[in-house]
Amino acid sequence: MAVNLQKGQRISLEKESGTSLQTVAMGLGWDVGSGPSIDLDASCILFDENRQMIDAVWFRQLRSKDGSVVHSGDNVTGAGDGDDEVITVTLKGVPALVKSMVFTVNSFTGQKFSRVENSYCRLINRADNSEIARFSLAERGDHTAMVMARLYRHNDEWKMHAIGQPTEGETFAKLIPTIIQFL
């Protein structure tokens, strides 16, 4: 059974899944209230232990340079049920120098999250597609981006930190100062 995370909560992926994980997916979903659609974009930014960005996976680069992180592609409307964008991570393929992977969602066109409803991120074990953890965001507001969650290595074990920090920025690059605070 999946853990429903609260803002700031941290979990051990292996303890929660009950197995040694090989591949996980971060599914991000949202709905749009009344009005025109909103193009939200999910990204995964990889950092080393010195909080330096190593790589980024987003709608303009759907695969990390080493191939361990893969983006499903851009959903420009948020329409439909379930995950709108999915980022898959082959944990054993992530280079040892990567200590943190931060997942973000931003409005590329600068539209505000005040119209975004039912936003969430969920971590899935790709071996059996079971949900390990879910973090639902109730915060709506005049921000254009959200730092959702972080996967990080601690004592050779992968953990997840539910962040849920509203911020501003149309691309992941503009979110880096906010992200650094959580590394």
C-alpha positions as a printed NumPy array, in Angstrom:
array([[  0.   ,   0.   ,   0.   ],
       [  1.337,   3.429,  -0.962],
       [  2.392,   5.986,   1.601],
       [  0.523,   9.298,   1.422],
       [  3.277,  11.816,   2.043],
       [  2.927,  15.144,   3.77 ],
       [  4.991,  18.203,   2.863],
       [  8.502,  17.786,   4.262],
       [  8.162,  14.04 ,   4.932],
       [ 10.998,  11.672,   3.972],
       [ 10.856,   7.931,   3.332],
       [ 13.203,   5.087,   2.444],
       [ 12.237,   3.694,  -0.959],
       [ 13.325,   0.137,  -0.228],
       [ 11.612,   0.013,   3.179],
       [  8.345,   1.293,   1.723],
       [  8.438,  -0.94 ,  -1.36 ],
       [  9.627,  -4.017,   0.531],
       [ 12.064,  -4.862,  -2.243],
       [ 15.323,  -3.804,  -3.817],
       [ 14.213,  -1.337,  -6.461],
       [ 15.699,  -1.352,  -9.929],
       [ 13.562,   1.144, -11.83 ],
       [ 11.101,   3.724, -10.539],
       [  8.917,   6.279, -12.239],
       [  7.827,   9.659, -10.956],
       [  4.347,  10.295, -12.31 ],
       [  3.144,  13.891, -12.223],
       [ -0.462,  14.801, -12.761],
       [ -2.731,  17.815, -12.678],
       [ -6.093,  19.072, -13.823],
       [ -7.006,  22.534, -15.007],
       [ -9.973,  24.404, -13.584],
       [-12.155,  26.574, -15.795],
       [-10.65 ,  28.349, -18.76 ],
       [ -8.052,  27.398, -21.345],
       [ -5.601,  24.548, -20.854],
       [ -2.277,  25.076, -19.099],
       [  0.99 ,  23.649, -20.394],
       [  2.794,  22.378, -17.316],
       [  6.163,  20.733, -17.749],
       [  7.802,  18.14 , -15.517],
       [ 11.571,  18.122, -15.169],
       [ 14.21 ,  16.148, -13.285],
       [ 17.435,  17.913, -12.37 ],
       [ 20.443,  15.86 , -11.243],
       [ 22.942,  17.234,  -8.688],
       [ 26.253,  16.126,  -7.19 ],
       [ 27.215,  16.28 ,  -3.509],
       [ 28.422,  19.865,  -3.963],
       [ 24.946,  20.939,  -5.102],
       [ 26.185,  21.443,  -8.652],
       [ 23.826,  20.57 , -11.489],
       [ 25.093,  17.628, -13.532],
       [ 22.238,  17.126, -15.979],
       [ 18.559,  17.894, -16.553],
       [ 15.753,  15.93 , -18.168],
       [ 12.855,  17.982, -19.474],
       [ 10.706,  18.4  , -22.579],
       [ 13.68 ,  19.631, -24.642],
       [ 16.001,  16.837, -23.439],
       [ 13.986,  13.675, -22.849],
       [ 16.94 ,  11.539, -21.767],
       [ 19.841,  12.11 , -19.387],
       [ 23.282,  12.003, -20.968],
       [ 23.955,   8.611, -19.34 ],
       [ 20.491,   7.259, -20.237],
       [ 19.422,   6.471, -16.649],
       [ 16.602,   9.076, -16.569],
       [ 13.95 ,   9.211, -19.315],
       [ 11.015,  11.623, -19.755],
       [  7.754,  10.384, -21.337],
       [  7.299,  13.549, -23.412],
       [  5.442,  16.816, -23.191],
       [  1.732,  16.895, -22.343],
       [  0.677,  20.419, -23.315],
       [ -2.854,  20.365, -21.857],
       [ -3.011,  18.166, -18.731],
       [ -6.084,  16.535, -20.257],
       [ -6.973,  12.953, -19.439],
       [ -6.885,  10.777, -16.366],
       [ -3.791,   9.611, -14.533],
       [ -0.218,  10.807, -14.882],
       [  0.256,  13.633, -17.363],
       [  4.032,  13.299, -17.581],
       [  6.247,  10.479, -16.308],
       [  9.974,  10.465, -15.636],
       [ 11.5  ,   6.989, -15.334],
       [ 14.735,   6.406, -13.41 ],
       [ 16.867,   3.27 , -13.595],
       [ 18.362,   3.616, -10.119],
       [ 21.349,   1.312, -10.615],
       [ 22.197,   3.21 , -13.825],
       [ 22.382,   6.603, -12.111],
       [ 26.088,   7.545, -11.915],
       [ 27.587,   7.44 ,  -8.411],
       [ 28.374,  11.168,  -8.531],
       [ 24.625,  11.944,  -8.635],
       [ 23.462,  12.455,  -5.047],
       [ 20.059,  14.088,  -5.658],
       [ 17.408,  14.17 ,  -8.366],
       [ 14.841,  16.942,  -7.967],
       [ 11.462,  16.789,  -9.705],
       [  9.756,  20.045, -10.647],
       [  6.669,  21.239, -12.493],
       [  6.476,  24.639, -14.133],
       [  4.168,  26.608, -16.404],
       [  6.149,  27.207, -19.579],
       [  3.729,  29.947, -20.648],
       [  3.766,  31.636, -17.221],
       [  0.2  ,  30.762, -16.276],
       [ -0.485,  30.678, -12.529],
       [ -1.112,  27.584, -10.405],
       [ -4.287,  29.22 ,  -9.086],
       [ -6.052,  27.41 , -11.955],
       [ -4.33 ,  24.078, -11.371],
       [ -6.291,  21.442,  -9.456],
       [ -5.537,  17.963,  -8.151],
       [ -1.773,  18.207,  -8.661],
       [  0.324,  15.322,  -7.354],
       [  3.466,  13.337,  -7.807],
       [  3.678,   9.617,  -7.179],
       [  6.547,   7.186,  -7.155],
       [  5.961,   3.852,  -8.882],
       [  7.955,   0.605,  -8.775],
       [  8.327,  -0.209, -12.484],
       [  8.809,  -3.941, -11.764],
       [  5.122,  -4.356, -10.962],
       [  3.75 ,  -0.787, -11.459],
       [  2.806,  -0.599,  -7.778],
       [  2.626,   2.827,  -6.206],
       [  5.234,   3.321,  -3.467],
       [  4.348,   6.852,  -2.395],
       [  2.048,   9.72 ,  -3.347],
       [  2.326,  13.403,  -2.557],
       [ -0.797,  15.441,  -3.28 ],
       [ -0.544,  19.215,  -3.378],
       [ -3.377,  21.284,  -2.054],
       [ -1.505,  24.561,  -2.539],
       [ -2.809,  26.716,  -5.303],
       [ -1.699,  30.264,  -5.867],
       [ -0.085,  32.89 ,  -8.019],
       [  3.156,  30.945,  -8.488],
       [  4.222,  29.537, -11.873],
       [  6.237,  26.548, -10.655],
       [  6.533,  23.954,  -7.929],
       [  9.521,  22.02 ,  -6.595],
       [  7.719,  18.724,  -6.029],
       [ 10.08 ,  16.097,  -4.614],
       [ 13.64 ,  14.882,  -4.356],
       [ 15.125,  11.405,  -4.647],
       [ 18.488,  11.249,  -2.91 ],
       [ 21.159,   8.815,  -1.799],
       [ 21.777,   8.415,   1.898],
       [ 24.169,   5.69 ,   3.116],
       [ 23.896,   3.865,  -0.245],
       [ 20.109,   3.864,  -0.04 ],
       [ 17.611,   5.87 ,  -2.107],
       [ 15.15 ,   8.027,  -0.191],
       [ 12.362,  10.407,  -1.168],
       [ 11.673,  13.864,   0.252],
       [  8.257,  15.438,  -0.418],
       [  9.011,  19.152,  -0.908],
       [  5.976,  20.955,  -2.374],
       [  7.591,  24.403,  -2.565],
       [  5.825,  27.029,  -4.708],
       [  8.196,  29.242,  -6.714],
       [  8.513,  31.232,  -9.934],
       [  9.96 ,  30.205, -13.293],
       [  8.961,  29.096, -16.757],
       [ 11.758,  26.508, -17.051],
       [ 13.737,  24.379, -14.606],
       [ 16.781,  26.662, -15.046],
       [ 14.957,  29.513, -13.32 ],
       [ 14.107,  27.221, -10.398],
       [ 17.699,  26.342,  -9.496],
       [ 18.05 ,  28.941,  -6.659],
       [ 14.931,  27.526,  -4.97 ],
       [ 15.979,  23.909,  -5.571],
       [ 19.439,  24.462,  -4.02 ],
       [ 17.75 ,  25.216,  -0.674],
       [ 16.482,  21.622,  -0.512],
       [ 19.707,  19.774,  -1.358]])
